[in-house]
Amino acid sequence: MAQVNIYTEKRDLELERMQRHYALTPEQRFYDLIKLCRFSMKMAGRTTMGEPQGKGIIIRKPVKPEHGEF
């Protein structure tokens, strides 16, 4: 059975969450984020909180060519 901690201060809770977060590998953090998204969708009645705008992922701004370049 999991141990239940009762926090007297909000700071104690935040510190434990940060320690737990930094102990995970980047892959585990990614999958935890996916689980959190699925949980929030389930709580919202299977709808997302926002709508995709169809812009995709923008990695960088395009470089404008200088005069005479194509």
Phi, psi and omega per residue, in radians:
M1 nan 2.447 -3.107
A2 -1.277 2.554 3.112
Q3 -1.418 2.358 -3.141
V4 -1.743 2.186 3.100
N5 -1.804 2.333 3.056
I6 -1.860 2.103 -3.050
Y7 -1.665 2.332 3.103
T8 -1.502 -0.443 -3.135
E9 -2.309 2.596 3.111
K10 -1.094 -0.575 -3.113
R11 -1.085 -0.667 3.111
D12 -1.078 -0.734 3.126
L13 -1.123 -0.795 -3.142
E14 -1.104 -0.693 3.135
L15 -1.114 -0.769 3.126
E16 -1.135 -0.687 3.110
R17 -1.119 -0.712 3.108
M18 -1.126 -0.754 3.132
Q19 -1.089 -0.732 3.123
R20 -1.146 -0.698 -3.137
H21 -1.124 -0.808 -3.100
Y22 -1.264 -0.290 3.107
A23 -1.372 -0.277 -3.117
L24 -1.470 2.688 3.031
T25 -1.366 2.815 3.100
P26 -0.987 -0.641 3.120
E27 -1.123 -0.748 3.123
Q28 -1.142 -0.658 3.102
R29 -1.092 -0.714 3.134
F30 -1.087 -0.823 -3.119
Y31 -1.192 -0.549 3.034
D32 -1.134 -0.661 3.089
L33 -1.118 -0.735 3.101
I34 -1.082 -0.759 3.116
K35 -1.082 -0.706 3.128
L36 -1.120 -0.695 3.108
C37 -1.120 -0.749 3.118
R38 -1.116 -0.708 3.125
F39 -1.109 -0.753 -3.126
S40 -1.165 -0.587 3.074
M41 -1.163 -0.705 3.134
K42 -1.121 -0.695 3.141
M43 -1.226 -0.479 -3.120
A44 -1.591 0.182 3.102
G45 1.388 0.654 3.078
R46 1.181 0.382 3.055
T47 -2.081 2.584 3.106
T48 -1.378 2.787 -3.138
M49 -1.317 -0.509 -3.134
G50 -2.307 2.882 3.129
E51 -1.839 2.400 3.073
P52 -1.154 2.524 -3.099
Q53 -1.703 -0.034 3.078
G54 1.323 0.316 -3.124
K55 -1.620 -0.227 -3.126
G56 1.254 -2.829 3.138
I57 -1.720 2.165 3.104
I58 -1.709 1.984 -3.098
I59 -1.489 -0.752 3.124
R60 -2.705 2.847 3.084
K61 -1.331 2.529 3.074
P62 -1.183 2.535 3.131
V63 -1.490 2.229 3.136
K64 -1.369 2.297 3.117
P65 -1.230 2.565 3.076
E66 -1.386 3.024 -3.107
H67 -1.006 2.308 3.082
G68 1.566 -0.184 3.117
E69 -1.712 2.719 3.111
F70 -1.966 nan nan
